[in-house]
């Protein structure tokens, strides 16, 4: 990637974040209900409600509050939670220790499963094995991860007692117990994502295996497997990387149900609880962090794709 293209992509990332911050703030501002009234109760003294609104900084203009919130975020200050009375940045940091590791573990598992499976299917085009494998993969795509989580719990926790049924002991209890408590949630998230990744990578591999340079490699004496892993896989990964980026974003932002099934104190449960309690300052902070992670991951995947295929950096395909 050239320096000018890097600057262009980075500028686009900053504009995306700015627009997203505006959408997040103003959409939540127009949401019905008053935070102070919700916290004090509908029968609370109006003067007490007004005093709480002043304390929470809700009496200024919407535009003024937006700029104050934006500049505070740029300095690392996400505000104080209305409900927990703790810094929002601290709450997010504590929950991120669970959600981020869970997402990385799930993405690693899905990639480890998808790469060899996609290669196995691609090398058996037109065979009965391919048909059976694709049907199994399609079932994996269709299975809801919360149902899969319940099945994993019933087998590996209830019957076999190999993994804890829920909860998170914290990293202070040791890496082993912490990772053990995240294994089943990661599997529940990873298996459907692995099925999606397998389908995409298998299609990309089949297209790549028909290219001229692959036939040239075969003519030089390389076996079909050697050609696939040494040459085809690198180029086949280029269109797959955006899918992996979106999957990682989903695994961080979309694991609310899985975190609820396994009672994990992650970002998903935090934002769900904040919404039910109308703790909008927490919702804003979490959503901004998630948007930042999504656009950053997309940017990094673009850079990695251009490294794998320099033609993309030159505007060629």
N, C-alpha and C positions, 0 to 999 in steps of 0.2 A: 504494500500500500504506500503510495506516495504521500509526502507531507501535506500537500494541498488537499488531497482526498481525505486525509486524516482530519484536517481542520474542518473540512466541509461536513464530514460525518459527526464530528464533535459538536459543531454549531447546531446541526439538526437535533442532536440529543438535548442540548440546552433549551432550544425552542420548544421541543416536545415536553420537557419537564415544566417549563413556565406555563404553557397552555394547560397541561394536566393539573397544575396547582390551582389555576383559576377555576377550572371545571369542578375540582374536588371541593374547594372552599365554597363557591357560590351555590352549588347543588345542595350541599348540606345546610347552607344558611336558609334556603327557601323551604327546607323540610318543615312540615307542620309540627307545632308544639314548641313550648318554651322550656329551656333547660332548667332555669331557676324554679319555675313552677313545678316541674317534674320532680326536682330534688326536694323541694319543701313540701309538696303536696298541694292538692287543689284547695284545701281549706286553710292554707297558711295565711298569716297576716300579710296584706299587701306591702306594708313597709318592710317586713323581713324579706319578702321576695325581691323588692327593689334594691335593698341593701346587698343581697346576694348577687343580683345582676351587676351591681357596681363592682363588687369584689371580683367577679369572674371576668370583668372587662367586656360586658355585653351591651353597654349603653352607647358606645361610639358608633360612628357611621360604618356601614358594611365595608366600603372601600378602604377606610382608614384601618379597620380591623384586619382586612386582608393583607395590606402592606406590612402592618406590624407583625402579623403571623409569618409572612414570607421572609422578612428580614431576620426574624428570630430563628427560623429554621436554618437560614444560611449561616447563622452563628452556632448551630447545634442545639438551640433551645426550642423544643417542641411544645413547651407549655407544661402546665400542671393538670393532671387528671382530675376531673370534677368528682369522680367517685372514689378513687384510691388515694387522692391527695398526695400523689407521688409524681415525680417528673415523668412525662410521657416517654422521653428518651430512655430512661431507666427501665420502664415497663417493656418497651420494645426490645431493648438489649437482652433482658432476661428471657423473653419468649423466643427471640431470634436464635438463641443458643440451642433450642429444640428444633424449631422449624427449619433452620438452615441446614443443620446436620441431617435431619430427616430427608430433606429434598436432595442433598448430595448423595446420601446413601441410596435413596430410591432411584435416582438417575444413573448411578453407577451400576446398580443391579440390572436395570432395564437395558443398559448398553451392553453389559456382559452377556445378557441373555440374547439380545437381538442380533448382535454382530455374527456370531457363529450360526445362529438359526437362519438368518437371511442368506448367508453364504451357502449353507446346506441346501436351502430351497432353490436358490438361483442356479446351482450346479446340476439340478435335476429337473430342468424345464421339460414340460410335456409328459412327465412320468406320473404314475399313480401316487408315488411318494409326495410329489409336489401338491397334488390335489388334496390329499389327506392333511398335509401340513398346513396348507392355506385354510382349510376348514377349521382346524384347531386354532389357528391364529385369529380367524374371524370370530370364533367364540370368545377368545380372550379380549377382543375389541369390544364385544357386546356386554361382557360381564361387568356389572357395577362394582366399583371398588369397595363400597360399604358392605355389599353382600359377601364379597371375597374376604373382607376383614372378619366378618362373623364366622365364616367357614374356617379360616385360619385359627381364630380363637378357639373354636370348638374342638379342633383337632390337636393343635400344638400346645394349647394352654390347659383346656379342660380335661382332655383324654390323656395326652402324653406328658403334660406338665413339664414341657421343655422351656417354655418362655412365659414371662409374667402376663397376666390377663389385662393389665392396664396400669396406668400411672407411670411416673418418671421419677427415679430416685435422686436425680441431680448428678451433675458431673463430680461433685465432691465425694460421692459414693464410689467413684472409680470409673474408668473408661469401660471396663468389661460389663458391669451391671447396667450402665447407661445405654451402651450400644445394644445389649440384649433386650432392653425394654423397647428399643426402636426397631428391632428386626422385623417383627410381624407387621407393624404399620408400614415400614418401608416396602415389604413384599406386597402388601395390599395395594400400595400406590404403584409399585414398579411393574407388576405383571400386566395390567391393561396397557400401560405405556410401552412396555416391551413389545406387545402385539402390534401396536400402531407403528412403532419404529421398525419392526421387522417387515411389515408390508411396504413401507416407504423405501427402505434400504434394498429390499429384494427387487423392487421395480427399477430402482436406480442402477443396481448391479447388472440386471438383464440388459438395460440400455447400454451400459458401459462395455459389457462383454461382446457387443456387436461392433465395437469401434475398430478401425483399421490397426491402430497400434497394438491392440490385444491380439489380433491375428498375426501381426509381425512377431510379437513375443512368443506366441505358440510355435511359429515357424523356426525360431531360433533354438527350439528344443525345450522350452519351459513346459512343465505339466500344467494342466488346467487349474489345479489348486494353487500352484506357485504363481501363475499369471494373475489369478484372482487376488491373492493376498499381497503380492508385491506391486501390482500395477492398478488393477481395477478398483480395489477397495478405496484407495486414496481419492480417486476422482468421484467415485460413487458417494463418498461422504459429503461432498460439497453441497448438493441439494438437500442432504439430510440434516445438516447442521442447524438451519433455521427451525426445523421441527424439534430438534433437541433443545434449542433455546426456548421455544414456546413450552415444551414439556417441563423444563426446569422452572419456568415462571409459574406454570400451573401447579407444580408440586409445592411451591412455597405459598402461593395465594389461594389455592383451591383445595387445601387439605382440611377444611373445617370439619367435615363429616368424619374423616378418619381420626382426627384429633379428639372428637367427641366420643367416638366408639372406644378408643383406647385411653381416654381421660388424660391426654397429653396437654401440658400447659404451653401451647404454641401460639403463634400469631393468629391463627384461625379462630381459636377459642377466645382470644383477647378481643378481637374486633367484633365477634358475635356478641360477647357480653357487653361491650361498649355500646353497640347499637341498641340492645334491649334496655340499657340504662340511660340512653341518650347522652352518653359521654362523648360528645362530638369531637372534642379536642384530641381524644385518643384515636377515634376513627380517622380523622384527618391525617394524623401523624403516621398511622399504620399504612393507609392507602398511599400516601406520598412515598414512603419507604418502598412499598411494593412496586409502584410505578418506576421509581429510580432503579430498582433491581431489574425490572423487565427491560427497560430501554438500555441499561448498561449491558445486560446479557446479550441483547440483540446486537448491540454495537460490537461486542467481543466476538460474537459468532460471525459477523461480517468480516472482521479482521482475520479470523482463522480461516474462513472460506477463501479469502483472497490470498492467504499464504499457501493454502493447498492448491489453488488454481490461480496463478498470477495473471491469467487472461482477464479475470474479473476486474483487477485493478486497472487494466488498460482499457476497460470498456468493451472487451471482446468476449465471445463465448465459444 
